[in-house]
Amino acid sequence: MTLAPLRLDDLSWADLVDAVRSRIPAESAGRWTLHAPVDPGMTLLDLQAYLLEQQIYRLDQVPDAVVHAVLRLLGVPGPAPATAAVTVLQVVPEEPGARLRIREGASFGREPGRGSDFRLDKDLDVLPVRVSGLSVRDASGERDRTADLATGRPVPLAGAPGGPAWVRVRLSVSGDGFPDGGTLALLVTLEEPAGPWTGSPAPEGWSARAVPDVPPPARLHWSYGPVGDVRALPAGAVVDGTGGLRRSGLVRLTLPATAGGTERELLLDTPAATFAAPPRLLGLAPNTVPAHHARRVRLEEGPDGPVARRFVDRPRLPGLVVALPEDAAGRLIDVGRFTLWETDDDGDAGDARAHDWTAVPDLAFSGPLDRVFTVDRAFGALRFGDGLTGRIPRVGRTGSATVLWAEYRLGGGPSGNGGADPAVRAALPAALLAFPALAGFAGPRPVAGAQSPPGDWVFTGVPEDTEPPGAPCTARALVPSVGGAEPESPAAARRRAAVALGVVTRAVTAADHEELALSTPGVAVARAHALVGVHPAHPGRRVPGAVTTLVVPRVPRAPGDGAAPDAVPLPVPDPGALSAVRARLEAARLLGAGVFVAPPRYRPVRVRVTLAADTARRHLLDAALRRHLDPLVGGDGTGWPFGGVLRPSALQRTAERALEAAGDRTPVRAVAVALDEGPYESCGDVPLRPGELPGPVEVLVCATPPSGAVPREVRA
């Protein structure tokens, strides 16, 4: 049952008086009969109601400092500061085939002059390189997948789970090529599997929420060189932002010198991948770099500087407020460093030295010696303490020497959020535009022999930000810019705290183990099931204090995936995902408890369907029964229950519905179920052991012949 938010200030003075007056006859047993204002007792009640109304009002006005204190007491982070949106830009030189270098901090803007500039997070080598082909090797041999990549069809990059992966990317180098040590920044966009699951998708490699310490599902080997003669790149030459193809991300490759007008190959292979499902590639885009809707400002001033003068010339009075330059009002995100050259309290300049000051959400929890301040985004200012809650700064004069060092960021807020460039979206196929989550993360589709069109973003930096200086270039946003927000209000922080208090953080019950496994950051877990008292080293025995959690990973389950060559009917998590879940449960377990994480337990199941007559739609029965017993979408749609009972009557209803949906009126006479190599059971229930899931599923269809004919059995 949903409860309304608690509000204390919901009674007026008249409400209080009426409530008390209505209770007088009962409380006085009828002895108090005069309830008019002339009665002294009513005067006292009016006075008490007036005082109570004031107290209730004050109780409902909770100061921000109290909200911050309660959040700290509950272990919930305080109000979140402002954040800057992030996107991925692809830089395009205006001169085809030109090679240039964009320095860290250079800016691009979709609307120059409106405060919407995005700054590059790192240096970018813009190489005259484009992706002209893609081929993947599977069990049937090497296949050219260039057309699939260009039309937006997902390209599986590996074969069956546990098998090797081998991907060849054809690169065309134009212009003058590039010298030794050129860095190719390649955006690798992977498809998120579709289907019902708990939890959010893994964040992209350029996102601040990306988890870097999850073991990769495969050790990738990168090679580069002429066609048919590639050489392995050293380990230090590769920075993999995809986490071993676990998520979309940026890959930076330091390549040897390459002449223009040549074709080169980039080979990606792994001898034995452990993907729960083969990763599906949506796009490859070179010359890409993350960019934030923020500008970093570095400030160094002597005693005569405009900011330092506020400390030097002003008496040491409480409540000092210092506005930062560079139009910081309404755009100040955070302060990374603030250092002052200070004298001791006795004013002896000979003992002066630099001290770092720290930004805090509220000064109420600081002492008189704490060097702290608060950040006021609206005014672009820093607010210091009063000598009781926070130290009063005292800057010593040192002639022309520097007395103030500061680093802060300007920008942020929701104004930086937006979609990918219209030109990029227009190049996407209709199938991807039907799914905005995929269309937004799909890069431009390369076409052999075509030059990259100019981007919609204009270079807004200074000429020194490019090498050679002033080289003309544009950019395009390949993914939506997301993450920009204003500072969290105390009211919003209270609402978030209420939600956070309901989040499971300790593994006490079996449901807690399952919830923690499902919410493990950095991995895609679809289902989890905790077995209390089960120890992997002691099968068949109940071990007190032991809990084994079975984990089912998230794999593609969109329509048609069951017939795809890279389909995974029985998903098994990779060792890296198991390690991440185990570490999360270890940190949350009770003292003395033993937690273990294991892949799901599958039990072979055979289903025999007996029809009154043969039908050409036997494949519908096979697909319907397999989907009904699927570990991710079976049962009621959330996956077949762990250890669930197999009931022939329920399977028969599933088979009948599949034929009825196709307009087939062939009667289903009976359905029988068998486990392993055991006999078929057509009447009673067939139970699985605790924690087991059905699979692999084998479906056989038998047609009952006319009288005197031989029965016919067909494997679906």
N, C-alpha and C positions, 0 to 999 in steps of 0.2 A: 504494500500500500504506500503510495506516494504522499509524503507529508509536505505541507506548505512551509516556506521559510519562516524561521522564528523571528517575530517582531515584537519587541517589548512595548514600544510606544504606540499602543493601539487603543488606549482609553483616555477620554477627555475628562475634564472636571465634572461635567454634567453626568457622564456615564458612571463615574465613581459614586456621585451623590445618589443617583437613582438606584444603583445596585445596593447601596447600604440602606436606603430608605425602604426598599422592598423587603429587607430581612428584619426590620425592627419589630413587626408584630410577632413573628415566630420566636426571635431571640429574647424578647421581653415577656413572653407568655401573655401578651395582651395587656400588660400593665402600662406600656408607653403608648398613649393614645393621641397626643398632640404632636403632629409632624409639621407644623407650620413654621415659617422662619422666625417667628417670635419666640419659639422655644429655645432656651439656652443650649439644650443638647443638640439641636439641629445646627446651631451656630458652630459648636465644636466640631461636628461632623463636616460642615462646609470647610472649616479651617484644615482639618486633617486631609480631606480630599485634595485641597489646594497643594499642600505640602507633598502628598504622595504623587500627585501629577508631576511636580518638578523633579522628584527623585526618579520616576520612571523615565522621564525624558533624558536625564543625564545617563542612566544605565544604557539607553539605546544609542548614545553617541560615543562609540568606542574610538578612541584616538588611534591614528595610524601606528604610533609607537607600540601600543598594546597589541595590535594585529601582528606587527613584526615580532614581538616578544613571544606571542603564542605560537607563531609559525616556527620559531627557533626551538621552543620547548618541545614541539611535536616532531622535530627533525625534518620539517618540510622547508625547502628553500624559500627564501623571502621573495617579495615581488620581483618578477623578472625585469631586467633592464630592457631598453630598446635594442632591437636587432636589425641587422641589415639583410636585405634580400641577396640571394646568390643565384647566378646563372652560369652558363658555359658559352663563351663567345668563340666563334671561328673568325679569325682575321684573314681578310682577303686583300692583297695588294691591288692597287688600281692598275699597275703595269703588269700584264700577264707574264708569268715566269720570273718575276723579281723575287729576290731573297732579301729579307730584312729582319731586324731584331727589335722587338717591342720590350721596353724595360718594365720592370715591376713598378706598379703605381700609375702607369699610363692609363688614360681614361677614354672611354667611348660613351656616347650618349645617343639615345633614340630621338630625344627632343633637346638639343643643345640649348643651354641658357635657362633651363627650368629646374635645375637641381636634380636631374635624373641620371647623372653620369655614374657609370660603373668603373671601378678601378681593378686592374689586373692583379691577381694575387702573387704572381711570379713572372720572371722573364720568359719570353716566348720567342723561339726561333721560327719564323715563318719561312718554311722551305718550299721551293717550287715543286711540290709533290701532290699528286692526286691518286685516289684509289680507282684503278681501272678494271680490276677483276678479282674474283674470289672463287676458290675451289676447296672442297672438303673431301677427305678420304674416309669412306666407311667400309662396311663388309663387302659391298659390291664393287669397290674400287673408287678411284678419284672421280668426282663429279664437279662440273662447272656450275657454280651457284650465283654467277654474276647477275643473271636475269632476275632471280628470286630476290636478291638484295636490292636491285633497282626498283622492283615493283612493290616492295614492302612485305614480301612473304618471309616469315621467320626462317632462319637457316640454322638447323641443328649443327653444333660445332663438335659433337662427339657421337660415338655409336652407343651401344648398349652400356648401361651403368657398369663401371668397373673396367671398361675397355679403353683402348688408347684413343687419343684425339690428335688430329692432324689437319691443319688449316693453312692454306697458301693464299696470301694476299698479293695481288699484282699492283705494283706502284709505277706510275709514269713520272719521270723526272724531266722537267723542262728548263728553259733558260740556261743559265750558266752552271746549274747544279749547286752543290754546296760542299764546303771543305770538310776535312776530318773534324769530328766532334760536334757536328750539327745535331740538334735534338729534335726529333719528330714527336710532337704531342698528338696522340691519337685518341679520339673519343670513341669508346666501345659501348654501344647501346644494346643492352640485353632485354629480352622480354620477361616480364613478371608472369609467373604461371597463374592461370585463371582457375577459379573454383572456390568453394566455401572453405574458409579456414578462420582461425582465431588469431588476432594480432594484426599488426600493420606490416606492409612490405619492407624489406630491408632498404635502408636509405642508400642513395647513390654515393659513389666514392668521393665526389666533390662536396658532399653535404657535411655540415658540422656534426650531424648526428650519426655519421658513419662510424662503425665499430672496427678499429684497425687490428685488434689483437685476436680475432677469430682465426684459427688455423685454416689455411686455404684447402679447398677440396682437391686441388691438383697442383703439382709443381710444374710450372710452365717453362718450356725452353724456347727461346727466341733466336732465330737465325736471320741473316740478311746477306744479300749479295746478288750477283747477276743471275739471270734465269738459269736454273739447273745447277748452279754452283754457289750455294749459300754457305755462309760460315756462321758458327755460333757466336752470339754476342756475349761478352763477359757479364757476370752477375751484376757488377756495379753499373752496367750500362742500361739497366732496365729498372724502372720504377713503376710497379703495377698497382694502379688504383682500383682495380676490379676485384681485389682479394682472391686471385686465382679463378676469375670468371664467375665469382659468386654474385656479383651485382654489376650494374652499369658503372663505368668509371673512366678515368683518364690514364692512359699508358704513355710514359715518356721513355723514348728509346734514343740513346746516343749512338749515332751511326757513323760509319767511316765515310771518307770523301767519295762523292759520286758525281760523275760528269752529267751535264745536261743532255737532253735528247736520248736518254737511255731508258730501258725497262729494268726494274729491279723486283726482287721477290722478298717478301717478309714471311717467314715460315714460323708458325706456332705449333708446337707439338708437346705431348706429354705421354710417357710410356704406359701409364696405368692410372686413369682418372678415377676418382671416387665420387663423382657427381651423383646426387640423388636422382637427378634427371638431366639429360644433356642440355647445356645452356643453348638458348636460341638467340641468334644474332639478328638485330633489327637494323643496325646502321654502323658505319665507320666514317669518321670525319677527321681529317688531319688539321694541324695548325689550330688547335683548340686550347683554351685556358679558362680556369674559373675566374669569375669577376664578381666583386661585391659592390653593393650600392653604398659605398662608404669611401671617404677620403681620409688618409692618415696625415696628421699634422704634427710636425716636430718643432718644438719651441725651445730656444736658448736665449736668455736675456741677462744683461747686466743690471746693476742697480737702477739705471735710467730707463729701462724698458717699460712699456706701458703696463704690463702685468706685474712685473717686479715692483714697480713704483707703488702699487696698491699696498704692498707689504711694508715697504721701506718708509713711506711718508705717513702712513696712517698710524695713529697711536694703538697700543695693544689693548683694544677694546673687544668685548665679546661680539659674536655674530658677524664676523667678517665674510663678505660676499665678494668674490672676484669673478668678473666676466671674462671669458676667453675670447681672443680675437678670431678672425677668419669667419665672421658671421655665424657664430656658433648657436645663436638663439634658435630654438626649435629644431636643431640638427645635431646637437651633441649626443653621441651614442654612449661612449664610455671613455675612461681615462686609463691608459695603460701604465703610464709612469708620471709621477709628479714629485720632483726633488727640489728641496730648498737648501740653500747655504745659510745655516742658522748659528746664532750665538747662544751661549748658555744663558740661563735665567738672570745671572748677575750682570749680563751685558759685556763680558770680556770678549772682545773680538778676536783675541789671540787663540781662543779655544774653539773658534767656529769651525764647523765641518758640515758636509752634505748629509741630509737626512731624507729618507723616502717617506712619503705620505700615502695612505691607502684609502681607497674609496669604500664606503660602507653604505648600506641601505638607510640606516638611521643612526643619529648621534646619541640617542638615548641610552645605548648600552656601552658607551665608551667612558673611560676615566679621564681625569684631568691631564695625564701625561701621554695619552694616546694620540699619535699623529694621524688623524683621520679627517675625512671630509665627505660630504654628500654631493652627488651630481644632480644638478637642476637642468633637465633637458629643455624645458620651456624657455628659460632665460639664458641658456648656454653658460652657466656659471657654476662655480664651486662654492659651497657653503661650509665654513669652518665652525669649530666649537666655541664655547663660552668660557673655557677654563675649568668647568666642572664636568661637562659631557663633551670631551674633545679638547685637545690642546689649542691654545691660541698661538698661531705662527709668529715667529720673530726672525726676521732676515737681517743678517749682518752686512754692513757695507764693506766691500772689498775693492774699492776703486773701479777699474774697468773690467774686472774679472766677472765670469758668469756666476750668477747667484740663483738661477732658476732653470730647471730642465723639465720639459713636459712633452708627453706623447699622448695624443687623443685622436678619436675618430669622429668625423662629421658625416651626416647623412642618415641612412636607416629609415625605418617607418614603413607603413604599407604602401606608400607611393611608389616604391621600387618594385612591387609585385606586378607581374604581367605574364602574358603568354609568349610562346615562341614567335619568331618573325612571321608575318603573313606570307612572305615569299617562300619560307621553308614549309609552312603548312600547305600552301597551294601546290607544292610539289609532291605531297603525300598522296598515296592512293586512298580511294574511298573507304576501303576496309579499315584503314587505320583511323580515318577521321571519325568513324563510328565509335571508336574507343578513345576518348580524349586523353586518358592516362597513358596510352601507348603513343598516340600521335604526338604528344608534347615531347616525348623523349626520343623520338625517331629523328635522326639526322638527315641531311639532304642526301638524296640518292645520286651517286656518281654515274655519269654517262660517259662511256668511252669516247675520247676525242673532243669532248666539250670543255670549255673553260668555265670556271666558277663565276656565277653572276655576282655583281657587287652586293654588299650587305646593306641593311637598312640603318645601321648604326654608324655615326660619324665620329671620326677621331677628334677628340676635344683636348688632347694633351698639348704639351709644348713640343717644339721641334726636337729638343734634346732627348725626348722619350723614345725616339726611333733611331735606328742605325741602318743606313745613313740618315743623318738628321733631316727632318722634314719630309721623309718618304711618304707619299700619299697612300692611304689604305682605308678600308672600311671594315665593318664586322657585322656578323649576324648572330642572333641568339638561337642556339640549337635546342635549348630546353626552356621551359617557363622559368622566370625568376620568381622564387618563392622564399618565404622565411622572414620578410620584413614586417616589423610590428613596433608599435609604440610601447613605452614602459607600462607594465602591468599595474593597474590600480589596486589599492588595498581591498576593495570589494571583490575584484576578480581574483586576487590572491586568496581571499577567504573561501570563495567558491572552489578554487583549485585545491585548497587544503582539504575541503570536505570530500572531494573525490579521491585525493591521495590517501586519506585515512582508510578508505575502503580497498586500497590496493594491497595485495598480499605481498609481504616482505619476509615472512618467516615460514619455514616448512614444518608445520605442526600436523595437519591432517593430510589424508591422501589427496583431497581436493587442492590443498595448498601446493603440494608437489606438482600436480598437473598444471595449475595456474602459473607457477613459476617457470615451468618448462615451456609453456606456450608463449610466454612473454619474454623469452630470452632474446636480448638484443643482438642483431647482426646475423641471425640465422632464421630460416623459414620453417617453422614447425606448424603443422596443420592439426595434429592430434597428439594427446598424451594420455597415458593410463598408468596409474600408480598401483603397484602390487605390494601391499603391506605384509611384512614378514617373509618376503622372498629374497633370498641371497643367491647370486649367480654361482657361487662356489658350493652351494648345498642345495641342489635341485631336489624337489619333492619333500623338503623339510621346512618347517616354519621356524625362522630365526628371529627372535625378539629384537626390535630396534632397527631391523633392516627394511629398507624400502627400495624397490626396483621400479624405475619409471620407464615405460616403453614409449618410444618417440616415433611418430610417423611424420616424415617430411612433407612439405608442400611441393607437389609436382603438377604439371599441366593436366587439367581435366576439362578443357573446353570441348564442345561438340566436334567429333571427328578425331580427337586425340587418341582414342582407343585403337584406331586403325593406322595411326602414323607409325613410320618405321622407328622413331625414337620414343615410342610410348613406353611408359613404366607402369605396368599393372600392379606390381607389388613394390611400392616405394620403400627404400631403405636409406636412412640418413648417412651422410658421409662422416668419417671419423672426426673431422673438425667440428661439425655441428654437435656431435655427441660430447666432445670435449667441452664446448661452450656451455651446453646444458648442465653437464656435470659440475663445472666450476660454479655456475649460478646456484645450484642446489647445495653444494658444499658450503657456500657462504651463508646460506639461509637455514641450514639444518640445526636441529636441537643438539645440545651437548650429549654425546654418547650415542647418537643415532648414526647409522651407516646408510649412505645414499648411493645408489648405483643407477646408471643409465644404460639402456640397451635398445637395440633395434626391435621392431615388432616381430612377433612370432606368427608365422604363417603355417596353415595346415591345408594340405591338398584336399580339394573337394571335387566330387564327381556328381553331376546332376543328369538324370535321365528323364526325358519328357516323352510321354506316350500320347500320340495323336490318334484321332479316329480315322484320319486319312492323311496321305502325304500332302505336303504344301511346298510351294516354291519360296516361302518366306521363313525358312528355317534360320536364316541369318538374323532375323528380328528376335527370335527366341534366344539365340546365343547372346546377342548384344544386351537384351533386357535382363537376362539372368546374371550376366557378368556385372552389369551396372548395379543391380540390386545387391550383389555381394561385394561391391567395391569397398576398399578400406577408407576411401575419402568421400565418396558421394553415394554410397549404398545405404541400405536401411531406410531411415526417414529423411535421407538427403544429406546427413552430416557424417556419413560413414557407418559401415557395419559395426555394431557394438562389440567391444572386446569381450571374447568369450560368449558371444550371443548364440542362442539356440537356433539351429536350422530346422524350420518347420516345412515339411513338404506341402502342406495346404497353402501356406503363404507364398511359396514359390510357384504353385499352380496358379494362384490368382495373378501373380506377376506375368506369367506366360500368357494367360488368357487376355489380360489387358493389352499386351503387346500386339497380339493378333487382332483384337477388336479395333485398336487404333489404326491399323493398316487396312481395315475393312475385310479381314479374313475371318470367315465364320467356321473355320475348322475347329471342332471340339477338342479340348485337351482332356484326355481320359484320366491321366494320372501323372504325378511327378514323384520320383524317388531320389534319395540323397545317400551318398556314401562318402566316408572319410578314408583317406589313404587308399589302401587296396582292399578295404573291407567290403562286406555285402551291402546291397542297396536296402534302404528303409523307406517304405512308401506310406506308412501309417503313423508311426511314432516320431517324436522329436529326436533330433540328433544334436546333442550338446557338444560344444567345443570346450577345451580346457581353459581355465582362467587366463585371460590375457591373450588368447589366440584370435587370429583373424583368418577368414577363409582365403585360400589362394595357394597355388594356382587353381583356377576353376575350369573344369572340363565339362562341356555340355554335349550330350548325345540325344538325338531325336529319333524316336521309334514310331513308325507308322503302323497301326494295326490293320492288317490286310483283310479282305473279304473272307468269308468262311471257306476253309479248305486251302487257302494260300499260305505261303511261307512268310513269317514276320520279317520286316525290313528295318534294319537299324542303320542310321546315318549319323556320322559325326558332324556336328554343326561347324 
